[in-house]
Amino acid sequence: MESREKPVASTNESRVEPYRRKIKLVIAYDGTDFHGWQIQPGFRTVQGMLCEAAASVLRCPTHVQGASRTDAGVHAQGQVGLIETVQPIPADHLHLALNDHLPQDIVVLGAGEVGPDFDVMADVTRKAYRYTIYAGRLRPVRQIRFCWHFPAPLAIEAMQTAARHVVGANDFRSFAVATEEGQDTVRTVFRCEVTQGGAGERDWIAIDIEGSGFLHHMARLIAGTLIDIGRGHWLPECMADILAARSRAVAGHLAPARGLCLEWIKFRQDDPVKEGS
């Protein structure tokens, strides 16, 4: 009698991996008590806090990738992070749940699902920073964590003239620290403006810089150099000479981290923005 063998299940059948969703987060934080964005063992960092919160909400180790790595003491109003997860939690529920697990100096302002090809770093097209200065005699204690108290008169028109020299595609090596051999130091600055009178007082001064990207400490070095020009250390036209020198040694002071805030980040998937707008 002919025997019949039971069919054996194939051991190399392909397993269908669960769909990994990408969720974009918009994040704000007071950077005063953080050792920057990026995870560093033994230090309190923004990314570290977010990863811990995401792991608690999603109940598995979860990495939160950032679009920009802010330094220790630098703040953000529009940092962008990315989570990849197989969990079905709606994005609008996720950001509320994350906030329940985050400390008081971080908040997720919103969340939305993005396409599978979205790259939170490579797809960045523009970033904007604001540097805030208070030039009044008495320090503003309620805002002191978010500004540089510089109690001296500053020539705003001279700063505005100097700021126009950095607009355009330039080699910003003079406004960078720790550049690597062969590193591309050309960046495009779309806007650099100095305004006075924020919060209804002329002692408040803001430096707004919008660019395609920023070298390490670039925004703070531009701000510090503009302040040096404002106090009369250099003429406004010297800004062009500083750029042309391509040497950190000729630029001005590195402005303190506490006055700098990452305002927003735009991506190629966003609505197109005309240059100069």
Backbone as CSV, one residue per row, in Angstrom:
resi,resn,N_x,N_y,N_z,CA_x,CA_y,CA_z,C_x,C_y,C_z
1,MET,0.850,-1.189,0.000,0.000,0.000,0.000,0.884,1.236,0.000
2,GLU,0.555,2.168,-0.880,1.379,3.358,-1.027,1.181,4.278,0.170
3,SER,2.292,4.707,0.778,2.210,5.611,1.939,2.071,7.056,1.470
4,ARG,1.403,7.812,2.281,1.209,9.228,1.971,1.908,10.082,3.049
5,GLU,2.821,10.940,2.590,3.536,11.792,3.531,2.773,13.111,3.724
6,LYS,2.813,13.569,4.957,2.172,14.856,5.233,3.038,15.985,4.671
7,PRO,2.428,16.942,4.063,3.211,18.070,3.534,3.944,18.800,4.659
8,VAL,5.181,19.153,4.369,5.998,19.856,5.358,5.991,21.338,5.009
9,ALA,5.719,22.162,6.013,5.685,23.615,5.787,7.088,24.117,5.455
10,SER,7.163,24.970,4.493,8.453,25.521,4.094,9.021,26.376,5.219
11,THR,10.317,26.193,5.456,10.953,26.963,6.533,11.434,28.312,6.041
12,ASN,11.461,28.520,4.692,11.926,29.808,4.188,10.801,30.634,3.579
13,GLU,9.594,30.446,4.083,8.513,31.315,3.634,8.781,32.730,4.128
14,SER,8.562,33.707,3.276,8.844,35.095,3.660,7.817,35.569,4.684
15,ARG,8.337,36.213,5.713,7.475,36.776,6.739,7.194,38.226,6.400
16,VAL,5.954,38.618,6.550,5.565,39.986,6.255,5.871,40.855,7.475
17,GLU,6.767,41.806,7.255,7.114,42.709,8.344,5.963,43.682,8.574
18,PRO,5.679,44.031,9.826,4.616,45.002,10.095,4.978,46.368,9.528
19,TYR,4.002,47.095,9.087,4.229,48.409,8.474,4.716,49.393,9.530
20,ARG,5.841,50.019,9.244,6.400,50.996,10.170,5.942,52.394,9.756
21,ARG,5.168,53.006,10.601,4.682,54.354,10.349,5.739,55.375,10.758
22,LYS,5.765,56.509,10.064,6.636,57.616,10.431,5.767,58.768,10.920
23,ILE,6.085,59.240,12.118,5.311,60.326,12.719,6.248,61.494,13.026
24,LYS,5.924,62.644,12.465,6.727,63.857,12.662,6.201,64.623,13.869
25,LEU,7.114,65.037,14.734,6.775,65.791,15.933,7.320,67.212,15.820
26,VAL,6.565,68.197,16.273,7.060,69.564,16.426,7.246,69.807,17.914
27,ILE,8.451,70.218,18.291,8.857,70.202,19.694,9.382,71.572,20.110
28,ALA,9.026,71.997,21.316,9.579,73.213,21.914,10.229,72.842,23.238
29,TYR,11.310,73.553,23.575,11.945,73.296,24.867,12.744,74.499,25.346
30,ASP,12.842,74.582,26.670,13.744,75.516,27.335,15.057,74.763,27.500
31,GLY,16.092,75.188,26.758,17.334,74.424,26.742,18.267,74.666,27.910
32,THR,17.870,75.511,28.861,18.766,75.924,29.942,19.377,74.748,30.690
33,ASP,18.558,73.784,31.046,19.016,72.688,31.901,19.323,71.412,31.127
34,PHE,19.492,71.546,29.811,19.834,70.391,28.983,21.256,70.522,28.447
35,HIS,21.902,69.384,28.285,23.240,69.338,27.698,23.105,69.159,26.183
36,GLY,22.231,69.974,25.592,22.002,69.915,24.152,20.906,68.935,23.763
37,TRP,20.725,68.789,22.454,19.717,67.884,21.910,20.157,66.429,21.983
38,GLN,21.336,66.128,21.484,21.747,64.753,21.217,22.036,63.966,22.486
39,ILE,21.627,62.683,22.471,21.872,61.794,23.602,23.366,61.716,23.902
40,GLN,23.701,61.892,25.180,25.074,61.756,25.662,25.012,61.041,27.004
41,PRO,25.665,59.893,27.120,25.597,59.115,28.358,26.001,59.953,29.568
42,GLY,25.172,59.908,30.595,25.465,60.617,31.831,24.998,62.049,31.868
43,PHE,24.395,62.543,30.765,23.932,63.926,30.707,22.445,63.965,30.381
44,ARG,21.781,65.006,30.869,20.364,65.227,30.577,20.262,65.930,29.224
45,THR,19.645,65.278,28.256,19.506,65.848,26.918,18.049,65.792,26.473
46,VAL,17.703,66.639,25.509,16.330,66.681,25.006,15.978,65.368,24.315
47,GLN,16.854,64.886,23.467,16.594,63.635,22.761,16.439,62.479,23.745
48,GLY,17.270,62.468,24.771,17.174,61.406,25.765,15.825,61.389,26.458
49,MET,15.323,62.562,26.838,14.016,62.655,27.494,12.895,62.203,26.557
50,LEU,12.994,62.588,25.293,11.959,62.211,24.325,11.956,60.704,24.074
51,CYS,13.147,60.111,23.978,13.218,58.662,23.762,12.633,57.907,24.948
52,GLU,12.906,58.381,26.150,12.339,57.736,27.335,10.816,57.854,27.345
53,ALA,10.311,59.043,27.007,8.859,59.233,26.979,8.211,58.366,25.911
54,ALA,8.825,58.304,24.720,8.271,57.486,23.634,8.275,56.009,24.003
55,ALA,9.323,55.557,24.664,9.384,54.153,25.081,8.290,53.833,26.086
56,SER,7.985,54.771,26.973,6.918,54.553,27.954,5.549,54.502,27.294
57,VAL,5.328,55.385,26.322,4.021,55.433,25.655,3.817,54.225,24.746
58,LEU,4.847,53.871,23.962,4.720,52.804,22.968,5.112,51.430,23.511
59,ARG,5.643,51.413,24.729,5.987,50.172,25.441,7.033,49.338,24.712
60,CYS,7.979,50.038,24.113,9.127,49.376,23.492,10.200,50.428,23.267
61,PRO,11.464,50.032,23.197,12.522,51.017,22.938,12.241,51.780,21.642
62,THR,12.266,53.091,21.711,11.905,53.927,20.564,12.900,55.066,20.428
63,HIS,13.410,55.238,19.220,14.363,56.318,18.945,13.620,57.515,18.364
64,VAL,13.949,58.701,18.847,13.401,59.942,18.294,14.544,60.672,17.606
65,GLN,14.485,60.724,16.280,15.531,61.387,15.500,15.202,62.863,15.364
66,GLY,16.205,63.718,15.433,15.985,65.152,15.335,16.453,65.733,14.020
67,ALA,15.800,66.820,13.598,16.187,67.498,12.360,17.374,68.427,12.579
68,SER,17.604,68.849,13.823,18.683,69.782,14.115,19.226,69.476,15.512
69,ARG,20.548,69.512,15.654,21.171,69.208,16.942,21.579,70.515,17.623
70,THR,20.714,71.007,18.487,21.010,72.246,19.194,22.023,71.985,20.310
71,ASP,22.830,73.026,20.608,23.864,72.912,21.633,23.276,73.077,23.030
72,ALA,24.095,72.809,24.021,23.698,72.994,25.420,23.261,74.433,25.649
73,GLY,22.096,74.602,26.265,21.603,75.931,26.592,20.787,76.612,25.519
74,VAL,20.765,76.063,24.300,19.999,76.653,23.199,18.550,76.161,23.276
75,HIS,17.615,77.046,22.993,16.190,76.742,23.097,15.597,76.402,21.722
76,ALA,14.360,75.939,21.736,13.669,75.663,20.470,12.181,75.950,20.624
77,GLN,11.627,76.524,19.584,10.182,76.693,19.481,9.625,75.842,18.347
78,GLY,10.515,75.369,17.462,10.055,74.595,16.307,11.022,73.507,15.892
79,GLN,11.638,72.836,16.878,12.437,71.653,16.557,11.520,70.577,15.965
80,VAL,12.059,69.719,15.135,11.261,68.638,14.535,11.931,67.305,14.832
81,GLY,11.129,66.357,15.300,11.605,65.006,15.565,10.808,63.990,14.766
82,LEU,11.345,62.781,14.669,10.680,61.726,13.911,10.705,60.428,14.703
83,ILE,9.541,59.801,14.793,9.393,58.489,15.425,8.934,57.497,14.377
84,GLU,9.530,56.305,14.379,9.041,55.201,13.558,8.452,54.148,14.486
85,THR,7.240,53.712,14.189,6.573,52.763,15.072,5.596,51.886,14.295
86,VAL,5.359,50.687,14.798,4.342,49.799,14.233,3.036,49.916,15.021
87,GLN,3.051,50.680,16.094,1.855,50.818,16.928,0.776,51.620,16.202
88,PRO,-0.487,51.296,16.421,-1.572,51.966,15.687,-2.044,53.280,16.310
89,ILE,-1.401,53.756,17.343,-1.858,54.958,18.033,-1.938,56.143,17.063
90,PRO,-3.057,56.861,17.035,-3.172,58.022,16.150,-2.143,59.086,16.534
91,ALA,-1.663,59.806,15.531,-0.618,60.797,15.774,-1.064,61.877,16.752
92,ASP,-2.339,62.323,16.633,-2.788,63.387,17.532,-2.918,62.905,18.964
93,HIS,-3.096,61.600,19.169,-3.111,61.053,20.526,-1.690,60.870,21.045
94,LEU,-0.782,60.550,20.130,0.601,60.292,20.532,1.234,61.518,21.163
95,HIS,1.041,62.691,20.547,1.739,63.865,21.084,1.199,64.246,22.454
96,LEU,-0.077,64.007,22.715,-0.627,64.275,24.040,-0.096,63.277,25.065
97,ALA,0.002,62.018,24.652,0.537,60.996,25.556,2.009,61.256,25.878
98,LEU,2.782,61.701,24.879,4.189,62.023,25.129,4.317,63.135,26.163
99,ASN,3.462,64.156,26.044,3.537,65.268,26.981,3.273,64.836,28.425
100,ASP,2.461,63.812,28.598,2.196,63.292,29.949,3.433,62.665,30.571
101,HIS,4.412,62.285,29.726,5.622,61.616,30.206,6.869,62.495,30.110
102,LEU,6.694,63.742,29.694,7.836,64.636,29.520,7.951,65.616,30.685
103,PRO,9.167,66.096,30.971,9.339,67.104,32.018,8.763,68.442,31.582
104,GLN,8.695,69.377,32.519,8.033,70.652,32.275,8.755,71.528,31.256
105,ASP,10.034,71.264,30.995,10.771,72.134,30.070,10.816,71.593,28.642
106,ILE,9.989,70.595,28.331,9.807,70.122,26.944,8.321,69.957,26.686
107,VAL,7.882,70.319,25.487,6.503,70.046,25.092,6.470,69.675,23.616
108,VAL,5.667,68.675,23.283,5.402,68.339,21.888,4.182,69.145,21.464
109,LEU,4.373,70.061,20.525,3.306,70.975,20.118,2.306,70.322,19.174
110,GLY,2.755,69.307,18.438,1.867,68.637,17.497,2.569,67.456,16.852
111,ALA,1.776,66.623,16.194,2.321,65.443,15.527,1.482,65.123,14.308
112,GLY,2.130,64.562,13.289,1.415,64.179,12.081,2.149,63.073,11.350
113,GLU,1.397,62.198,10.723,2.008,61.092,9.989,2.557,61.606,8.654
114,VAL,3.739,61.119,8.287,4.379,61.515,7.034,4.624,60.271,6.186
115,GLY,5.006,60.484,4.942,5.212,59.376,4.016,6.432,58.538,4.343
116,PRO,6.511,57.338,3.777,7.618,56.430,4.079,8.976,56.932,3.618
117,ASP,9.007,57.852,2.660,10.271,58.356,2.148,10.757,59.606,2.878
118,PHE,10.002,60.081,3.848,10.378,61.303,4.560,11.660,61.088,5.351
119,ASP,12.628,61.993,5.163,13.904,61.955,5.880,14.026,63.251,6.670
120,VAL,13.998,63.152,7.990,13.912,64.336,8.839,15.165,65.206,8.774
121,MET,16.272,64.666,8.300,17.486,65.469,8.160,17.747,65.854,6.703
122,ALA,17.697,64.888,5.809,18.040,65.143,4.413,17.004,66.010,3.698
123,ASP,15.767,66.025,4.165,14.711,66.777,3.490,14.576,68.222,3.989
124,VAL,15.414,68.627,4.930,15.367,70.010,5.418,15.814,70.965,4.307
125,THR,15.044,72.035,4.102,15.408,73.053,3.112,15.748,74.391,3.758
126,ARG,15.161,74.679,4.906,15.402,75.952,5.589,15.264,75.778,7.099
127,LYS,16.055,76.586,7.818,15.914,76.696,9.269,15.963,78.173,9.632
128,ALA,15.317,78.521,10.727,15.355,79.903,11.193,15.708,79.944,12.672
129,TYR,16.650,80.814,13.007,17.043,81.051,14.396,16.772,82.508,14.750
130,ARG,16.469,82.734,16.025,16.377,84.103,16.551,17.313,84.225,17.736
131,TYR,18.118,85.301,17.718,18.962,85.599,18.871,18.405,86.852,19.544
132,THR,18.154,86.769,20.857,17.505,87.846,21.604,18.481,88.496,22.580
133,ILE,18.519,89.815,22.544,19.405,90.604,23.402,18.554,91.587,24.195
134,TYR,18.911,91.780,25.460,18.287,92.837,26.257,19.381,93.812,26.659
135,ALA,19.263,95.061,26.202,20.314,96.055,26.402,20.008,97.025,27.538
136,GLY,18.940,96.785,28.296,18.615,97.663,29.421,19.604,97.502,30.568
137,ARG,19.612,98.474,31.479,20.585,98.466,32.565,20.335,97.331,33.544
138,LEU,19.069,97.091,33.897,18.729,96.054,34.862,18.350,94.764,34.149
139,ARG,18.849,93.645,34.625,18.559,92.373,33.956,17.075,92.024,34.083
140,PRO,16.486,91.493,33.017,15.058,91.122,33.017,14.884,89.723,33.620
141,VAL,14.661,89.646,34.902,14.738,88.351,35.592,13.728,87.334,35.070
142,ARG,12.564,87.784,34.600,11.554,86.840,34.119,11.905,86.263,32.755
143,GLN,12.781,86.939,32.006,13.170,86.469,30.678,14.657,86.123,30.588
144,ILE,15.364,86.145,31.717,16.816,86.053,31.677,17.316,84.728,31.099
145,ARG,16.523,83.671,31.176,16.942,82.381,30.619,16.911,82.372,29.094
146,PHE,16.262,83.379,28.484,16.023,83.359,27.035,16.624,84.557,26.302
147,CYS,17.592,85.224,26.914,18.211,86.363,26.254,19.634,86.552,26.789
148,TRP,20.402,87.350,26.048,21.709,87.793,26.525,21.519,89.200,27.071
149,HIS,21.741,89.350,28.372,21.670,90.680,28.971,22.976,91.403,28.676
150,PHE,22.903,92.399,27.791,24.075,93.155,27.356,23.790,94.629,27.637
151,PRO,24.044,95.089,28.871,23.627,96.437,29.279,24.540,97.538,28.749
152,ALA,24.435,97.781,27.453,25.242,98.817,26.809,24.514,99.283,25.557
153,PRO,24.718,100.538,25.157,24.064,101.029,23.931,24.622,100.321,22.698
154,LEU,23.747,99.971,21.775,24.141,99.307,20.531,23.630,100.123,19.350
155,ALA,24.474,100.282,18.348,24.102,101.027,17.135,23.322,100.090,16.215
156,ILE,22.010,100.173,16.278,21.154,99.232,15.559,21.320,99.366,14.048
157,GLU,21.415,100.599,13.548,21.558,100.791,12.097,22.848,100.176,11.580
158,ALA,23.926,100.288,12.345,25.193,99.667,11.944,25.061,98.149,11.912
159,MET,24.359,97.581,12.886,24.137,96.135,12.921,23.293,95.693,11.725
160,GLN,22.291,96.492,11.385,21.432,96.157,10.248,22.222,96.183,8.940
161,THR,23.094,97.166,8.793,23.924,97.248,7.590,24.864,96.047,7.495
162,ALA,25.488,95.707,8.607,26.405,94.568,8.624,25.682,93.260,8.333
163,ALA,24.450,93.119,8.843,23.691,91.882,8.650,23.428,91.596,7.184
164,ARG,23.281,92.641,6.380,22.992,92.442,4.962,24.155,91.790,4.224
165,HIS,25.372,91.907,4.761,26.543,91.323,4.100,26.542,89.798,4.142
166,VAL,25.833,89.193,5.079,25.863,87.727,5.185,24.773,87.058,4.347
167,VAL,23.871,87.857,3.770,22.790,87.275,2.968,23.345,86.784,1.636
168,GLY,22.941,85.576,1.249,23.399,84.978,0.002,24.181,83.710,0.268
169,ALA,24.707,83.127,-0.789,25.542,81.919,-0.675,26.978,82.356,-0.421
170,ASN,27.501,81.961,0.742,28.848,82.369,1.140,29.560,81.217,1.831
171,ASP,30.876,81.333,1.875,31.676,80.426,2.687,31.706,81.004,4.103
172,PHE,31.081,80.282,5.043,30.941,80.782,6.405,31.970,80.176,7.356
173,ARG,33.140,79.820,6.835,34.173,79.221,7.677,34.568,80.149,8.834
174,SER,34.518,81.459,8.607,34.852,82.408,9.678,33.868,82.335,10.837
175,PHE,32.665,81.825,10.555,31.617,81.762,11.572,31.331,80.316,11.967
176,ALA,32.383,79.543,12.141,32.228,78.137,12.534,33.392,77.730,13.416
177,VAL,33.127,76.753,14.278,34.193,76.175,15.094,34.274,74.687,14.783
178,ALA,35.449,74.146,14.987,35.671,72.698,14.843,35.278,72.180,13.468
179,THR,35.634,72.895,12.410,35.381,72.372,11.068,36.381,71.266,10.750
180,GLU,35.910,70.289,9.992,36.752,69.154,9.638,37.463,69.406,8.305
181,GLU,38.568,68.714,8.106,39.329,68.835,6.863,38.441,68.456,5.671
182,GLY,38.344,69.341,4.699,37.545,69.070,3.518,36.058,69.321,3.681
183,GLN,35.629,69.794,4.843,34.200,70.037,5.075,33.698,71.181,4.208
184,ASP,32.510,71.010,3.634,31.880,72.063,2.844,31.325,73.104,3.809
185,THR,31.855,74.311,3.762,31.420,75.362,4.681,30.599,76.444,3.975
186,VAL,30.151,76.161,2.771,29.291,77.100,2.049,27.838,76.862,2.467
187,ARG,27.183,77.918,2.856,25.765,77.874,3.217,25.069,79.072,2.583
188,THR,23.753,78.976,2.428,22.978,80.092,1.902,22.139,80.692,3.017
189,VAL,22.339,81.981,3.265,21.510,82.715,4.221,20.482,83.512,3.420
190,PHE,19.220,83.221,3.650,18.147,83.884,2.905,17.750,85.220,3.547
191,ARG,17.943,85.303,4.855,17.518,86.513,5.573,18.361,86.670,6.825
192,CYS,18.828,87.877,7.087,19.506,88.207,8.341,19.087,89.622,8.694
193,GLU,18.272,89.770,9.719,17.695,91.064,10.060,17.880,91.359,11.544
194,VAL,18.095,92.627,11.837,18.206,93.098,13.219,17.054,94.063,13.469
195,THR,16.248,93.766,14.476,15.101,94.622,14.794,15.152,95.024,16.265
196,GLN,14.530,96.147,16.557,14.536,96.689,17.909,13.115,96.971,18.346
197,GLY,12.853,96.782,19.622,11.557,97.187,20.158,10.614,96.054,20.458
198,GLY,11.101,94.801,20.526,10.241,93.695,20.907,9.691,93.880,22.300
199,ALA,8.503,93.329,22.549,7.820,93.417,23.844,7.530,94.870,24.227
200,GLY,7.479,95.767,23.220,7.131,97.156,23.478,8.234,97.991,24.079
201,GLU,9.460,97.486,24.127,10.570,98.232,24.709,11.738,98.272,23.724
202,ARG,12.392,99.429,23.638,13.508,99.580,22.720,14.754,98.849,23.202
203,ASP,14.760,98.413,24.444,15.923,97.686,24.956,15.976,96.239,24.450
204,TRP,14.890,95.754,23.876,14.881,94.392,23.320,15.334,94.439,21.861
205,ILE,16.304,93.599,21.520,16.848,93.535,20.166,16.823,92.082,19.706
206,ALA,16.386,91.855,18.475,16.325,90.498,17.922,17.143,90.415,16.640
207,ILE,17.897,89.337,16.521,18.629,89.032,15.286,18.010,87.769,14.704
208,ASP,17.385,87.885,13.541,16.729,86.747,12.894,17.560,86.292,11.703
209,ILE,17.903,84.996,11.705,18.723,84.426,10.635,18.017,83.206,10.063
210,GLU,17.785,83.238,8.761,17.138,82.123,8.065,18.088,81.603,6.995
211,GLY,18.366,80.290,7.013,19.317,79.755,6.062,19.029,78.328,5.656
212,SER,19.787,77.875,4.670,19.634,76.498,4.185,20.185,75.493,5.184
213,GLY,21.088,75.945,6.013,21.701,75.109,7.033,22.712,75.943,7.794
214,PHE,23.196,75.423,8.913,24.095,76.191,9.762,25.259,75.324,10.210
215,LEU,26.450,75.910,10.183,27.628,75.250,10.723,27.587,75.325,12.249
216,HIS,28.469,74.554,12.892,28.494,74.535,14.348,28.810,75.934,14.891
217,HIS,27.890,76.460,15.714,28.006,77.780,16.342,27.873,78.941,15.358
218,MET,27.463,78.662,14.129,27.391,79.723,13.112,26.437,80.843,13.520
219,ALA,25.247,80.520,13.983,24.272,81.555,14.340,24.778,82.395,15.508
220,ARG,25.381,81.759,16.500,25.878,82.491,17.674,27.095,83.352,17.339
221,LEU,27.928,82.908,16.410,29.078,83.715,16.006,28.651,84.918,15.159
222,ILE,27.654,84.732,14.303,27.123,85.877,13.555,26.521,86.886,14.526
223,ALA,25.742,86.405,15.499,25.130,87.294,16.483,26.202,88.033,17.286
224,GLY,27.211,87.319,17.749,28.271,87.955,18.528,29.034,88.996,17.730
225,THR,29.279,88.726,16.452,29.986,89.681,15.597,29.135,90.920,15.340
226,LEU,27.835,90.723,15.131,26.943,91.871,14.945,26.904,92.741,16.201
227,ILE,26.929,92.115,17.364,26.944,92.886,18.608,28.261,93.650,18.743
228,ASP,29.376,93.029,18.362,30.663,93.740,18.379,30.634,94.956,17.469
229,ILE,29.973,94.822,16.319,29.824,95.963,15.410,28.901,97.011,16.028
230,GLY,27.837,96.549,16.688,26.902,97.470,17.321,27.516,98.280,18.442
231,ARG,28.506,97.735,19.114,29.151,98.479,20.208,30.341,99.294,19.714
232,GLY,30.586,99.273,18.392,31.605,100.122,17.818,32.974,99.512,17.660
233,HIS,33.088,98.210,17.863,34.397,97.558,17.735,34.865,97.525,16.278
234,TRP,33.916,97.366,15.348,34.225,97.376,13.918,33.193,98.215,13.191
235,LEU,33.549,98.643,11.977,32.583,99.274,11.087,31.715,98.198,10.439
236,PRO,30.504,98.543,10.014,29.621,97.537,9.386,30.253,96.852,8.176
237,GLU,31.064,97.599,7.408,31.672,97.042,6.201,32.676,95.935,6.515
238,CYS,33.119,95.872,7.752,34.084,94.834,8.139,33.477,93.433,8.067
239,MET,32.149,93.349,8.103,31.508,92.030,8.023,31.886,91.323,6.723
240,ALA,31.964,92.051,5.623,32.353,91.449,4.341,33.793,90.956,4.393
241,ASP,34.671,91.712,5.057,36.072,91.294,5.187,36.204,90.047,6.060
242,ILE,35.387,89.982,7.098,35.416,88.808,7.986,34.989,87.558,7.218
243,LEU,33.946,87.671,6.423,33.501,86.551,5.585,34.608,86.107,4.637
244,ALA,35.230,87.076,3.972,36.244,86.767,2.962,37.484,86.129,3.557
245,ALA,37.768,86.416,4.833,38.985,85.888,5.461,38.927,84.377,5.672
246,ARG,37.728,83.810,5.807,37.534,82.367,6.008,38.379,81.854,7.180
247,SER,38.345,82.629,8.289,39.115,82.254,9.472,38.333,82.632,10.723
248,ARG,38.154,81.677,11.595,37.446,81.943,12.850,38.151,83.036,13.661
249,ALA,39.452,83.161,13.526,40.233,84.090,14.341,39.841,85.544,14.122
250,VAL,39.261,85.866,12.961,38.955,87.271,12.663,37.522,87.648,13.021
251,ALA,36.662,86.686,13.345,35.267,86.971,13.668,35.142,87.427,15.121
252,GLY,33.936,87.816,15.482,33.693,88.355,16.812,33.460,87.294,17.866
253,HIS,32.875,87.751,18.980,32.633,86.873,20.113,31.573,85.813,19.796
254,LEU,31.676,84.696,20.490,30.625,83.679,20.456,29.557,84.096,21.463
255,ALA,28.380,84.469,20.968,27.308,84.912,21.860,26.836,83.748,22.732
256,PRO,26.447,84.005,23.976,26.007,82.929,24.878,24.821,82.146,24.322
257,ALA,24.778,80.874,24.663,23.745,79.985,24.129,22.344,80.409,24.539
258,ARG,22.188,80.975,25.719,20.848,81.227,26.255,20.014,82.190,25.409
259,GLY,20.662,83.013,24.563,19.892,83.946,23.745,19.378,83.366,22.443
260,LEU,19.782,82.139,22.115,19.460,81.565,20.801,18.274,80.612,20.883
261,CYS,17.395,80.730,19.893,16.225,79.837,19.814,16.033,79.379,18.370
262,LEU,15.861,78.072,18.189,15.504,77.501,16.889,14.008,77.727,16.685
263,GLU,13.663,78.605,15.748,12.276,79.029,15.590,11.438,78.050,14.778
264,TRP,11.961,77.614,13.630,11.209,76.670,12.787,12.136,75.991,11.800
265,ILE,11.629,74.891,11.222,12.338,74.130,10.194,11.347,73.820,9.080
266,LYS,11.787,73.980,7.837,10.930,73.650,6.704,11.564,72.531,5.888
267,PHE,10.700,71.764,5.211,11.123,70.584,4.468,10.657,70.693,3.020
268,ARG,11.276,69.881,2.179,10.940,69.934,0.755,9.496,69.510,0.499
269,GLN,8.907,68.757,1.433,7.514,68.344,1.273,6.536,69.465,1.624
270,ASP,7.028,70.519,2.272,6.152,71.633,2.631,5.787,72.437,1.384
271,ASP,4.842,73.354,1.548,4.485,74.223,0.435,5.700,75.019,0.000
272,PRO,5.936,75.164,-1.318,7.117,75.889,-1.782,7.107,77.333,-1.308
273,VAL,8.304,77.810,-0.921,8.456,79.172,-0.475,9.410,79.895,-1.416
274,LYS,9.036,81.049,-1.868,9.899,81.811,-2.755,11.081,82.372,-1.971
275,GLU,12.249,82.377,-2.590,13.427,82.940,-1.941,13.200,84.409,-1.643
276,GLY,13.609,84.796,-0.437,13.468,86.171,-0.016,12.137,86.455,0.639
277,SER,11.231,85.437,0.688,9.934,85.675,1.309,10.039,85.533,2.795
